[in-house]
Every structure is written in C-alpha cells, then in structure tokens.
C-alpha cells in the first residue's frame, strides 16, 4: 500500500456498444405501445366516431382535469411518497371555490381553489417531511377529512356559483379548436417537465426519491424540498378543482371522487416507480391519455359502466406486469461490473 | 439438537482433492468483459486467495462460483455435483457457502435467529408444530463465541450491531451449515483489525475440516496471513497462480497492477508554525465522542485512528454537521460555528466523505454526471435553472481529472468501488471545500485506485486546505498523514508523528493506553 502506480491502473474496455438512443428509448416505452394498440382498436371498431371532432374535444376535456391531478401525483411519487388525498382535495377546492362569497367570479374562484389546494398540500407535506409520518397514512387521513368537509359544506347538494354562466362559458372556450382546459393541462405538463428536468429543485426531487440519505448528506435541504413538493402538488390539485368548475359549472360533492386511484394508476402505467427516484412526465401524460381513451372507447362501444371499471383494472395489471418485465431486463443489463 | 445438521465429515473430500473446476469462464456485461476466459481449480483443505485491482473480475468470479449470477460462457463444476452449476440454489446444494461483502443480516431478527438463517431455506417442513431450532440455545452461544461474539445476547436484535459485528455474525453461519466451499468476498472490508484474528481462526478451523476457502481480497497483508495459493486476476484474465510461501506482496502487487511501482512519497511536512488553525475542535461531545479536542492547520493531513466504536466516526460526523453535537465548540478560522446540518457545513466549506458509500455516498438512480453535480448544482445554475451546457462540460472535465472509468451517462452504481469513490470525492471537491473529512476513504478499494485517492488527498492539502482522514488501517495513516491522533473510548488519547511511529504503536495505543 505504500506504493503508487506510475500510470493509471489498467482499465477494462470502455463502454463499447451503445445502440441508437432513439431505439433504446422506444424499447422501454411500454405505455406508448398500449396507447398505440388502443388507438388502433378504436380506429378499427369506431374509427369515424372516435376521430370525429366532437369526440376528440370530449376526450381532451376528459383528460385535462385528471391530467393535472396526475402531474401532482407524479411529483409526489418521485419522492417515494404517495398522495391518496388528491381526489378529495380537488373536491374541496371545487366546492369552496364555488361557494365562498357565493362564487362571484371565475378569477376569484381560481384564487380560492389554489389557496385551498396549497393548504391541504402544506398540511400533508408538513406531516410527511417534518413529522416523518408515512405519506400513505397522512393522505389517507386527509382523504377522509377533505371529503367529509366537502359533504358538510354543501350538505350533499351541488353548489352552483353565482358566476356559473361565466364558468360554463370559460369551460367551452377554445383556442384554435383546442379547449382552453386542455391548454391549461398542456401548460402544466410543460411547467412540471421544466421544473423536474431543468432546475436544481427537480434534480433534488429525484435525488431524494432515489436515496434520501445521500441527498441529506450531500447538503440538500431534504425536508424543505419535500414540503415544497407536496405544496406544489396541492396547488396543481387546487387548479384541477377550479378546472372542474369550468367544465361542470357546479361544485358537486362527488367532485374528484376516486381520482386518486386513476392518478396513481396513470403514473404507474407511465413507468414511474412507486418507491421513488424514477419516472418521467411523458410517461404520466401517456398514462393519462390511456385511461381517457379506454373510458371513451368503452362508452363508444356501449360497454356497461361496471365492465368499464373491470377493463380499467385489468389494464393496470397488464401494464404493471409489462413494466416489471422491462425493469428486470434493465437490471440484468446494467448489473454492476466486476469489482 | 436433533434438528442441527452436523457436519458430514465423511462426505468431505480428502485434503488435496479438487473442490471446483472452472473452465473457460466468461462473463460479459454490456460493454464490459468482466471475465474473459478464466480456468481455475480449487482444492479441498486450502485457502485460495483471489486478488486483483478494481474491475479485475475477482468479485464476479466469486459470484459466478456461488451461482448468484449466470455465466456468459464456460462452466463451473463442483466436486460431487453431477452437472455444472447454473444458479444459486444448485450452488448451495453443491455445498457452496457465500459470504457477501455486505453481510446478509436480517435487521428485525435476533442475533440467534440470524445464526440459523440458512436453515429457513430448507423449507420443506412447514408444519408450524414441527420442532424448531432453538435460536437461544447453548449451541448458538457456542457458535457465536467461536467468532468472537460471545458477549452478545442471542435475543438481541441484529439491527443494533455494528458493521464489524454484522460481518462476524454472518460468518458464524459457517459453523452451522453443511458446505464444501466457503467464499469470503471482501469479508474483511467492513471488519476492523480486532476481528481479523477471529476470521483467521475460523478459516483455520474450516481448512482443517477440509473446506475449500476462497478469499477474495486486495488487502495483501491479510492475503499473505491466511492463504495457501494466490490467484491474480487482471482485466478479466487470470494472470498467474502463485504459492503464497514462494512469493512476496511486491510481486503480487506488480502482477495486479501490471507494472512496477514506486514508493509513495510521504508529503513534505506541513508548515504550521505560527499559523492560525483552520479548524479548532474543543471538548466535543456527540455520539460516542466524549470530550474531543484537536486542531487542524491549513495544508495539513491529520489522521484519526481508532477501533470501531472508539468515536472516530462520531467525531467526523459531528464536525461536519452530519450529526448534531451534544456539546463543545467548533471554530473555523477562529470563528465559532454551529453546524446543524450537512447543508450548513457546506456553507462553511466543510464536507464529509462518508464511510458508507452505498447508503450515503451516491444516488443509485443517478449517472456519474448527476452524482458529481449533486452538491454544486446551485453554482451551475441561474435562478434555480441548471446551465446544462456548463454542467456537461464540467462533468466531462471532472471524469478525466479523477480518472473515473465510464462516461458521464454511466450509472455510478454499476461501477466498481474505487470508481464509485472517485465520483463521490469529485462531487465533494468540486465544491472547493476548505476542510475535508474523509471517513475510511479507501474502504473496499484496491491498490491502484488507492494511490489515486492518496494523490488526490495530498493535492487537496497542497492547496492549503485542511484534511482529516479517519481510518482503521494504521498503515494507511502512517503513509498518508502529517500527524495521527489515536482515539479510544471517545477521547483522543495520543498523538503521533508518522515518521517516528509504526503500526504497532497505533494499535497498541488504540487498544490500551500506555503511559
């Protein structure tokens, strides 16, 4: 050990083989294949209706709200957490935005919905990051709490904001044929992708999800970052609640019901790992589209709503199984080199 | 003890019989030929050391023998087993016992249950009322005593053990399993010198019982202390197999590295006379550290030696904000600081290189580039937005500068220990720290990469920074440091000048203080 090499130690051959990056990327896009298959089925069976303008607009409207909620779920899942309160939080944001001061304006509604979402996210995030509680349990509590408040606030009756007409008008607005709600969703997709891939914050989110200890000892403010993730998720969910009002012009007590399951499923189908540290915005978007297309297609095919749920469930199982096959293969090829 | 499977002495081959034969063994990972055609035979009743630099393929060979990973080409036959071994279950049936570098310990099982862990895989009898092994039996205590863990209670949770004790606990299973080949994969990497004699005893017992012992290591003093033959691997090829009694560590090192070596120059003594200390620690308490005081001057490499549990890591962790200090003061350039988190320490230009690389050193889902920029990313960004071009360029420079194998997009977790360590060191040094604490910087790292790391450490000191190296290897500190502090029972008990001290002085002082 009291010796030093005169030249660098012999190194094993450097990475020799590296396929085309596009091809490598395509190989791991299982969700994309499912989507393409679904679109093919749609084209073959109900092509003319499915690709019709009315249906496509409908489809976009259907996925815009859940799409924003899925983004919220994605950033939480990336940290290794889970948020099952998104559906209830969306409902609460929607009814309060509709009911507070009588819901006089669309803009005030946005503000109220964002504040409600942020508060719920902040409480979740505080308990998870500063009190060290399990995200599942915390958000399970929040799920029941927020939904209970939704029912209590409206006594189970839908709340119609004073500005219902403006909400309806806003929800039907289109820009060059694209509904404004879908544009909001796309904007959020771009925003979250930018935050995750291009900023220090995003890098920290991935680092925390993959290895909290390493992140902490590298001087990353783990708890504040984690908290900010939940707050941002809350803001997105609040936005989703406001978009709900835009679409339905009324704060129903079932608003956002069971959306947490759909959001988690979309995130997972998009290839994110529930234990954190791995997942892409693109995957979450594809996951969102898959579920919207399935629901749309099944109703076009006149399949009963009960069976629709079964289809959706089966699809989750298939997709998750495919993902594990893909992960297993990846692990084998990137197994540690010799020591 | 009817359920205890006693060693089938009769089933063991006579000493000198072939225990395993590997022919034309190849293992290719994408882009890396970890093993490229190795022929090797092992005999019963011998200790075969497998040596090599990082990436030479020694651990890979051990894993193939244990069936943990599949071969690309070639075959491995184990004496008494009808066909070549294809997977871990077959290897186990054939009598291979693998001791992994990271010991397989179940935290929530008791010490006794962990001793008998491998009995669980004989899971044919699942009747809940069937007679169970008594994990708190006299026999369990005997087994533990044999590996130097006699002081542990059998019903203690394994979670509470130190790294050295965990390794010894996993080794204790050798006493209760029926095996013909025992593989020790870098087993001594996480044990300290105090446990080494227990390992020697265990190996001697196994050897007398006719087991073939394969000792995968690059710690040559240990290799020479216990092996009969030494197989040297380099770049996935078997370079030579030598009789230990007929060779020297220098010869083996030369074979491992592939070229002649020059002695590491001891650094010129640091000029500290009349200078203000860079870091002054006074009466520090925290963890196992109980009242530690010392100074580090700019340009100085200070060593901190001690046995496991002596408080050396507690000192390293408390002065770098990894752990809160219970009491005491830390001054940096005369200014008293409160380091409550790694982030706060980083702001004061104080960094800590962890001894647990896998847990705290790097992010496993990150590639080299992302890991290297983990600490300094805010500096490479404007208003929180990463300057991707700057990051890419700087990462490429760092990879060249620190001679990291693999590119910016290679996953750090797929590299060998030495290269992983270089990535982690690069991550910290890029933040241009004034005071660097390195906890076991060469743990599990081979000779070639070690000298790289030593050169890096000297380079940091030469730039007028302060370095504190914590190590359980006396020899390493003697060749690396300007000054060595020895800790015992949470306190600094002595200070040595490496020019006037030897390994023996350090170990003796660490064990019992001589006045």
Contacts between the chains, C-beta under 8 A, distances in Angstrom:
chain1	res1	chain2	res2	distance
A	1	B	220	7.7
A	1	B	447	6.6
A	1	B	450	6.5
A	1	B	473	7.9
A	1	B	475	5.9
A	1	B	476	6.3
A	1	B	479	6.8
A	2	B	263	5.7
A	2	B	264	5.3
A	2	B	475	7.5
A	2	B	479	4.8
A	3	B	253	6.4
A	3	B	261	3.8
A	3	B	262	6.8
A	3	B	263	5.9
A	3	B	264	6.1
A	3	B	447	7.1
A	3	B	451	6.7
A	4	B	261	6.5
A	4	B	262	6.2
A	4	B	263	7.6
A	4	B	264	4.8
A	4	B	451	3.6
A	4	B	454	7.0
A	4	B	455	6.9
A	5	B	257	5.4
A	5	B	259	6.8
A	5	B	261	6.3
A	5	B	447	7.9
A	5	B	448	5.4
A	5	B	451	5.6
A	5	B	452	7.9
A	6	B	259	6.1
A	6	B	260	6.8
A	6	B	261	7.1
A	6	B	262	6.2
A	7	B	259	6.4
A	8	B	403	5.4
A	8	B	448	7.6
A	8	B	452	7.6
A	9	B	53	5.1
A	9	B	54	7.4
A	9	B	257	5.8
A	9	B	258	7.7
A	9	B	446	7.8
A	9	B	448	3.0
A	9	B	449	6.7
A	9	B	452	7.9
A	10	B	53	7.4
A	10	B	234	6.4
A	10	B	235	5.4
A	10	B	257	7.6
A	10	B	258	5.2
A	11	B	55	6.8
A	11	B	405	5.2
A	12	B	32	5.4
A	12	B	33	6.7
A	12	B	34	7.3
A	12	B	55	4.8
A	12	B	235	5.9
A	12	B	236	6.7
A	12	B	405	7.0
A	13	B	31	7.4
A	13	B	32	6.8
A	13	B	33	6.3
A	14	B	31	7.3
A	14	B	405	7.4
A	14	B	406	7.3
A	14	B	407	7.7
A	15	B	30	7.8
A	15	B	31	3.8
A	15	B	32	7.4
A	15	B	406	6.6
A	15	B	407	6.6
A	15	B	410	6.7
A	16	B	31	5.1
A	17	B	30	6.0
A	17	B	31	5.4
A	18	B	31	7.2
A	198	B	385	5.6
A	198	B	386	5.8
A	198	B	388	7.3
A	199	B	381	7.3
A	199	B	384	4.9
A	199	B	385	5.4
A	199	B	386	6.3
A	200	B	377	4.9
A	200	B	378	5.4
A	200	B	381	5.3
A	200	B	384	5.2
A	200	B	385	7.9
A	200	B	386	6.2
A	201	B	384	6.1
A	203	B	370	6.8
A	203	B	373	7.6
A	203	B	374	7.6
A	203	B	377	5.8
A	203	B	386	7.0
A	206	B	363	7.6
A	206	B	365	6.9
A	206	B	366	7.3
A	206	B	370	7.9
A	207	B	363	5.0
A	207	B	366	6.8
A	207	B	370	8.0
A	207	B	374	6.2
A	209	B	365	7.9
A	210	B	363	4.7
A	210	B	364	5.8
A	210	B	365	4.0
A	210	B	366	6.7
A	211	B	359	7.7
A	211	B	360	7.9
A	211	B	362	7.5
A	211	B	363	4.6
A	211	B	364	5.8
A	211	B	365	7.7
A	213	B	359	5.2
A	213	B	360	4.7
A	214	B	359	7.2
A	214	B	360	5.1
A	214	B	361	6.3
A	214	B	362	5.9
A	214	B	363	5.1
A	214	B	374	7.7
A	215	B	363	6.9
A	215	B	374	7.6
A	216	B	341	7.9
A	216	B	342	6.3
A	216	B	360	7.8
A	217	B	322	5.8
A	217	B	342	5.1
A	217	B	352	6.9
A	217	B	354	6.0
A	217	B	360	4.5
A	218	B	342	6.8
A	218	B	374	4.7
A	218	B	375	5.2
A	218	B	427	7.1
A	219	B	341	7.6
A	219	B	342	4.4
A	219	B	343	4.2
A	219	B	345	7.2
A	219	B	346	3.9
A	219	B	375	6.0
A	220	B	343	7.0
A	220	B	374	7.3
A	221	B	341	7.8
A	221	B	343	5.6
A	277	B	363	7.4
A	277	B	364	7.7
A	277	B	365	4.4
A	278	B	365	5.5
A	333	B	29	7.4
A	333	B	30	5.1
A	334	B	29	7.9
A	334	B	30	7.6
A	334	B	411	5.9
A	334	B	414	5.3
A	335	B	29	6.0
A	335	B	69	7.0
A	335	B	414	7.2
A	336	B	413	6.7
A	336	B	414	5.3
A	336	B	415	7.7
A	336	B	416	7.8
A	337	B	29	5.6
A	337	B	32	4.7
A	337	B	34	5.7
A	337	B	55	6.3
A	337	B	60	7.9
A	337	B	414	5.8
A	337	B	415	6.6
A	337	B	416	6.2
A	338	B	27	7.6
A	338	B	32	7.5
A	338	B	34	3.7
A	338	B	35	7.0
A	338	B	55	5.4
A	338	B	56	6.6
A	338	B	57	4.1
A	338	B	58	7.1
A	338	B	59	6.0
A	338	B	60	4.0
A	338	B	236	7.0
A	338	B	416	6.7
A	339	B	54	6.3
A	339	B	55	7.3
A	339	B	58	6.5
A	339	B	59	3.4
A	339	B	60	7.2
A	339	B	101	7.8
A	339	B	186	7.3
A	339	B	416	5.1
A	339	B	417	6.1
A	339	B	444	8.0
